[in-house]
Amino acid sequence: MVAVVWWKHTGVLTYRRVMIRVLVILQHCSEILLGFLLPYGLIISSYVCILRRIRKTRFRRHIRSEKLILVIVIAFGLTWLPFHTMNMVEIAVTFLPNGSYAKARLDLICFSFRGFSSTITFVSSCINPVLYTFAGKSYIKREGIAFMARLFEGSRMESKQKNRQNQKNQDEEKKEEADY
């Protein structure tokens, strides 16, 4: 009826629908990239650096630390993955033709599981402090508070050695310049 009465304006309605589809796709792709893949990559790379540092130190409980780090990384992935899976399903829905059985089915799946996936995502905010608390208590009971000092002791000594080496290199360069 709209196309018959206002035939000049049908292009505007089609353009708006296309723009809404494009914006939905951009929003969900941005959420997946900036809200999941990038943070997950940063978390993994940060914890890999921490694991390397722990293995270099003489920290007795490094196996337990490795398990804690593994649990933290897996927990982040498992709690955020359902939410971003729903985003991918919504992206797939935008490509399907209106009125198709697949679109109706995927819309039902999105409607049914969006609340669950959002709830699991919010749980992610609570898991890390709980894990750190339980792990920290066991370390403090066994090792005392000094375990943190021993953990970071290696990095302090490494930086002192690097500073000394840099100073030594600068002194040698000054001597060479003075000789010429």
C-alpha positions as CSV (number, residue, x, y, z in Angstrom):
1,M,0.0,0.0,0.0
2,V,2.8,2.4,0.9
3,A,4.5,1.7,-2.5
4,V,1.3,2.5,-4.4
5,V,0.4,5.7,-2.5
6,W,3.9,7.1,-2.0
7,W,5.9,5.4,-4.8
8,K,8.5,8.2,-4.8
9,H,9.4,7.4,-1.1
10,T,9.9,3.6,-1.4
11,G,13.6,4.1,-2.0
12,V,14.0,6.0,1.2
13,L,12.4,3.1,3.2
14,T,14.6,0.5,1.5
15,Y,17.7,2.7,2.1
16,R,16.8,2.9,5.8
17,R,16.4,-0.8,6.1
18,V,19.8,-1.4,4.4
19,M,21.4,1.2,6.7
20,I,20.0,-0.5,9.8
21,R,21.3,-3.9,8.6
22,V,24.7,-2.4,7.9
23,L,24.8,-0.7,11.3
24,V,23.8,-3.9,13.1
25,I,26.5,-5.8,11.4
26,L,29.1,-3.1,12.2
27,Q,28.0,-2.9,15.8
28,H,28.3,-6.7,16.3
29,C,31.5,-7.0,14.5
30,S,33.0,-4.1,16.6
31,E,31.8,-5.8,19.7
32,I,33.4,-9.1,18.7
33,L,36.7,-7.5,17.7
34,L,37.0,-4.8,20.4
35,G,35.1,-6.6,23.2
36,F,36.4,-10.1,22.8
37,L,39.2,-10.9,20.4
38,L,41.4,-7.9,21.2
39,P,41.0,-8.2,25.0
40,Y,41.4,-12.0,24.9
41,G,44.6,-11.6,22.9
42,L,45.9,-9.0,25.4
43,I,45.0,-11.3,28.3
44,I,46.8,-14.2,26.8
45,S,49.9,-12.3,25.9
46,S,50.1,-10.6,29.3
47,Y,49.7,-13.9,31.1
48,V,52.3,-15.5,28.8
49,C,54.8,-12.7,29.9
50,I,53.9,-13.4,33.6
51,L,54.4,-17.1,33.1
52,R,57.8,-16.5,31.6
53,R,58.7,-14.3,34.6
54,I,57.5,-16.8,37.1
55,R,59.5,-19.6,35.4
56,K,62.7,-17.5,35.6
57,T,62.3,-16.8,39.3
58,R,62.9,-19.3,42.1
59,F,59.2,-19.3,43.0
60,R,58.4,-22.7,44.5
61,R,54.7,-22.8,43.6
62,H,55.0,-21.9,39.9
63,I,52.9,-25.0,38.8
64,R,50.0,-23.7,40.9
65,S,50.5,-20.3,39.4
66,E,50.4,-21.7,35.9
67,K,47.1,-23.5,36.8
68,L,45.6,-20.3,38.1
69,I,46.6,-18.4,35.0
70,L,45.2,-21.2,32.8
71,V,41.9,-21.1,34.7
72,I,41.7,-17.3,34.4
73,V,42.2,-17.4,30.6
74,I,39.8,-20.2,30.1
75,A,37.2,-18.6,32.4
76,F,37.3,-15.3,30.4
77,G,36.9,-17.2,27.1
78,L,34.0,-19.4,28.4
79,T,32.1,-16.5,30.0
80,W,32.3,-14.2,27.0
81,L,32.0,-16.7,24.2
82,P,28.2,-17.3,24.4
83,F,27.5,-13.5,24.2
84,H,29.7,-13.1,21.1
85,T,28.3,-16.3,19.6
86,M,24.8,-14.6,19.8
87,N,26.3,-11.6,18.1
88,M,27.5,-13.8,15.3
89,V,24.1,-15.4,15.0
90,E,22.5,-12.0,14.8
91,I,24.9,-11.1,12.0
92,A,23.9,-14.3,10.2
93,V,20.2,-13.4,10.6
94,T,20.7,-10.0,8.8
95,F,21.9,-11.8,5.7
96,L,18.9,-14.2,5.5
97,P,15.9,-13.2,3.5
98,N,12.8,-12.0,5.4
99,G,10.2,-14.7,6.0
100,S,12.6,-17.6,5.6
101,Y,12.4,-20.6,8.0
102,A,16.2,-20.2,8.9
103,K,15.7,-16.5,9.8
104,A,12.7,-17.3,12.0
105,R,14.6,-20.2,13.7
106,L,17.8,-18.1,14.3
107,D,15.6,-15.2,15.6
108,L,14.1,-17.6,18.1
109,I,17.5,-18.9,19.2
110,C,18.7,-15.3,19.7
111,F,15.6,-14.4,21.7
112,S,15.9,-17.5,23.8
113,F,19.6,-17.4,24.6
114,R,20.4,-13.7,24.7
115,G,19.5,-13.4,28.4
116,F,21.5,-16.4,29.3
117,S,24.5,-15.3,27.4
118,S,24.3,-11.8,29.0
119,T,24.1,-13.3,32.4
120,I,27.1,-15.5,31.9
121,T,29.0,-12.5,30.6
122,F,28.3,-10.6,33.8
123,V,29.6,-13.5,35.8
124,S,32.9,-12.9,34.2
125,S,33.3,-9.8,36.2
126,C,33.0,-11.8,39.4
127,I,35.2,-14.8,38.6
128,N,38.7,-13.2,38.6
129,P,38.6,-11.6,42.0
130,V,37.3,-14.9,43.5
131,L,40.0,-16.9,41.8
132,Y,42.7,-14.5,43.0
133,T,41.3,-14.5,46.5
134,F,41.4,-18.2,46.9
135,A,44.8,-18.5,45.2
136,G,46.2,-15.7,47.3
137,K,45.0,-17.1,50.5
138,S,46.8,-20.4,49.9
139,Y,50.0,-18.6,48.9
140,I,50.0,-16.4,52.0
141,K,49.3,-19.4,54.3
142,R,52.1,-21.4,52.8
143,E,54.7,-18.8,51.8
144,G,53.8,-15.7,53.8
145,I,53.5,-12.3,52.4
146,A,57.1,-12.4,51.1
147,F,56.0,-14.5,48.2
148,M,55.1,-11.4,46.2
149,A,58.5,-9.9,46.9
150,R,60.1,-13.0,45.6
151,L,57.9,-13.1,42.6
152,F,58.9,-9.6,41.5
153,E,62.5,-9.8,42.8
154,G,63.7,-11.2,39.5
155,S,62.3,-8.3,37.5
156,R,63.9,-5.7,39.8
157,M,67.3,-7.5,39.5
158,E,66.9,-7.7,35.7
159,S,66.3,-4.0,35.4
160,K,69.3,-3.2,37.6
161,Q,71.5,-5.4,35.4
162,K,70.2,-3.7,32.2
163,N,70.9,-0.3,33.7
164,R,74.4,-1.2,34.6
165,Q,75.1,-2.7,31.1
166,N,73.6,0.5,29.5
167,Q,75.8,2.7,31.6
168,K,78.9,0.6,30.8
169,N,78.1,0.8,27.1
170,Q,77.8,4.6,27.3
171,D,81.0,4.9,29.2
172,E,82.8,2.9,26.6
173,E,81.4,5.0,23.8
174,K,82.5,8.2,25.5
175,K,86.0,6.7,25.8
176,E,86.1,5.8,22.2
177,E,85.0,9.4,21.2
178,A,87.6,10.9,23.5
179,D,90.3,8.8,21.9
180,Y,89.5,10.1,18.4
